[in-house]
């Protein structure tokens, strides 16, 4: 009986969910503090909340451990505790700054986007553009930068009913800077994705997350161990001719974020059905992600076991 | 070649079904899931091939649900929309 419960608990940890940590009420306390005094009033509470989760909720610490054990295999348990605290604090600050952008306006963010001109060049090809993001840095904070690209944006996005944390545009009922495509929809939203690209639009996907029951995955070494990555977006790029721009962001400091394009991947047509054919392109994305974690080791927020037995 | 035969040839040749011949694909078998076993990425390829060979576009979930039920349904969908 105990073993069954343990297995269920382990499975829950390994499985990804967008469910928020904390209740809606707790989130509202942070929003009220931001309204009253900005991020500097919210940060002290964040330190206390993160310390509570780190010490009293080992499952939260375990979620960061999947990554930290691979990124820093030589570190002791005490050092890993400190790293887990640091990574959780960084995510907390990102979420507070996202809320501030919603409450006080996205113009309060300072976004450095030197690669924008490169994206304009790709858009001029009129084949659509796939922005391949990952759960790193300020992937939710930089959404206000998308309209500046001048094309409609579609985003493959899955949201848990228990995800109570608000996106920046939801705070003041601002227009959403993208149209959502539901990966749980018919054929995983693939028809809508193709249609958007054919119209020269931008499609945002996460390259480090397998949605729902997507079987289109391959295993690629990441931080020294085989991890699971989806290849569907590369198949779509092959069929549509759209270039794939690896699109990462990182937090520079309070309210300051950088957006970078470490690679642009072009996938030739006619690669067929074999997952292996898409391996080289997934490898390139993973190489960019690997380099990112070396440059920004405490800004990787994909809190599930990607390295699950394969 | 009629639409159904051409569709079956496209499925086998363009989607790389090496262990299947066009004649073995039944007209009323579901294309996805438990039927022929196509998946979402095959749908992407099929959409492009249908546009290339017939000039007909399947652009969203609603159209896809109707068209992708079977070879019969897909052929009917294409026949209704064939350019003059």
Interface residues (C-beta under 8 A of the other chain):
Chain A: X185 X186 X187 X188 X189 X190 X191 X192 X193 X194 X195 X214 X215 X216 X232 X235 X236 X239 X240 X272 X273 X274
Chain B: X15 X16 X32 X39 X40 X41 X42 X43 X44 X45 X47 X48 X58 X59 X60 X61 X63 X64 X65 X68
